[in-house]
Amino acid sequence: QVQLVESGGGLVQAGGSLRLSCAASGRRFSSYTMGWFRQAPGKEREFVEAISASTGSTYYADSVKGRFTISRDNAKNTVYLQMDSLKAEDTAVYYCAARRGRYYIQPGEYAYWGQGTQVTVSS
């Protein structure tokens, strides 16, 4: 099993930046594909970005292309989401998630979840 704790959310003006962190505890963090998802009020949880365990390849939603970057530090058991050029529509609770195997964009494919961190972008 793995436990996930997100941090780094907050209030930022449009055009600004935030970096989210997700610290993992448990064994073999490096063997998990890690994903970031977000959920805005009244909307379904949606895929943002993922990074694979084996190759470190990254995958992203079109809505964040060129603005958000996922990375991982296996020595620190941490995955990051660097968010630049933030827009009001990025406002949501952001969750990190973990699964074994390849990435999926469907939240239901991820076995482990953090509690989420709020990101609010003011316009």
C-alpha positions as CSV (number, residue, x, y, z in Angstrom):
1,Q,0.0,0.0,0.0
2,V,0.9,3.6,-0.3
3,Q,-0.3,6.7,1.5
4,L,-0.4,10.1,-0.2
5,V,-0.4,13.6,1.2
6,E,-0.7,16.6,-1.1
7,S,0.5,20.1,-0.2
8,G,1.2,23.4,-1.9
9,G,-2.3,24.6,-2.8
10,G,-3.5,28.1,-2.2
11,L,-4.8,31.3,-3.7
12,V,-3.0,32.8,-6.7
13,Q,-3.8,35.5,-9.3
14,A,-4.4,34.5,-12.9
15,G,-1.1,34.2,-14.7
16,G,0.7,33.1,-11.6
17,S,2.3,29.8,-10.6
18,L,2.1,27.2,-7.9
19,R,3.9,24.0,-7.3
20,L,2.0,21.1,-5.7
21,S,3.8,18.3,-3.9
22,C,2.5,14.8,-3.1
23,A,4.5,12.9,-0.5
24,A,4.2,9.1,-0.5
25,S,4.8,6.7,2.3
26,G,4.9,3.0,1.9
27,R,7.1,0.7,0.0
28,R,8.4,0.9,-3.5
29,F,7.2,4.3,-4.5
30,S,9.3,4.0,-7.7
31,S,7.1,1.2,-8.9
32,Y,3.9,3.3,-9.0
33,T,2.6,5.3,-11.9
34,M,1.6,8.6,-10.3
35,G,-1.2,10.9,-11.5
36,W,-2.7,14.3,-10.7
37,F,-6.4,14.9,-11.0
38,R,-8.6,17.8,-10.2
39,Q,-12.3,18.4,-9.3
40,A,-14.1,21.6,-9.6
41,P,-17.4,22.3,-7.7
42,G,-20.2,20.5,-9.5
43,K,-17.9,18.7,-11.9
44,E,-16.5,15.3,-12.2
45,R,-12.9,14.5,-11.3
46,E,-10.7,14.9,-14.3
47,F,-7.2,13.8,-15.3
48,V,-4.5,16.4,-15.4
49,E,-1.1,14.7,-15.8
50,A,0.6,11.4,-15.1
51,I,4.1,10.1,-14.9
52,S,5.0,6.4,-15.4
53,A,7.0,4.3,-13.0
54,S,9.2,2.5,-15.5
55,T,10.3,5.2,-18.0
56,G,9.3,8.4,-16.4
57,S,7.2,9.2,-19.4
58,T,4.6,11.9,-18.9
59,Y,1.1,12.3,-20.1
60,Y,-1.1,15.4,-19.9
61,A,-4.6,16.7,-20.6
62,D,-4.9,19.1,-23.5
63,S,-6.2,21.7,-21.1
64,V,-2.9,22.0,-19.3
65,K,-0.5,21.4,-22.2
66,G,2.4,23.8,-22.1
67,R,1.4,25.1,-18.7
68,F,1.7,22.3,-16.2
69,T,4.6,19.9,-15.7
70,I,4.7,16.7,-13.6
71,S,7.9,15.3,-12.2
72,R,8.9,12.8,-9.6
73,D,11.8,12.3,-7.2
74,N,12.0,8.7,-6.3
75,A,14.7,9.3,-3.7
76,K,12.2,11.6,-1.8
77,N,9.1,9.6,-2.6
78,T,7.5,12.7,-4.0
79,V,5.7,13.7,-7.1
80,Y,5.3,17.4,-8.1
81,L,3.0,19.4,-10.3
82,Q,4.4,22.7,-11.5
83,M,1.6,24.9,-12.6
84,D,2.3,28.0,-14.6
85,S,0.2,30.6,-16.4
86,L,-2.7,29.7,-14.2
87,K,-6.2,30.5,-15.3
88,A,-9.5,30.9,-13.4
89,E,-10.7,27.6,-14.9
90,D,-7.9,25.8,-13.1
91,T,-9.6,26.4,-9.8
92,A,-10.3,23.0,-8.2
93,V,-9.3,20.6,-5.6
94,Y,-6.2,18.8,-6.8
95,Y,-5.6,15.1,-6.0
96,C,-2.6,12.9,-6.5
97,A,-3.2,9.2,-7.1
98,A,-1.1,6.1,-7.6
99,R,-1.5,2.8,-9.4
100,R,0.7,-0.1,-10.6
101,G,1.0,-0.5,-14.3
102,R,0.5,2.0,-17.0
103,Y,-1.2,5.3,-16.7
104,Y,-5.0,5.8,-17.3
105,I,-7.0,8.9,-17.5
106,Q,-10.0,7.4,-15.6
107,P,-9.9,8.1,-11.9
108,G,-11.4,4.7,-11.2
109,E,-8.2,3.0,-12.4
110,Y,-6.2,4.4,-9.5
111,A,-6.1,2.5,-6.2
112,Y,-4.6,5.1,-3.9
113,W,-5.6,8.7,-3.4
114,G,-4.5,11.7,-1.3
115,Q,-6.9,14.0,0.5
116,G,-6.6,16.8,-2.0
117,T,-5.4,20.4,-1.9
118,Q,-7.4,23.4,-2.9
119,V,-6.1,25.6,-5.7
120,T,-8.0,28.9,-6.3
121,V,-7.1,31.2,-9.2
122,S,-8.5,34.7,-9.0
123,S,-9.2,36.5,-12.3
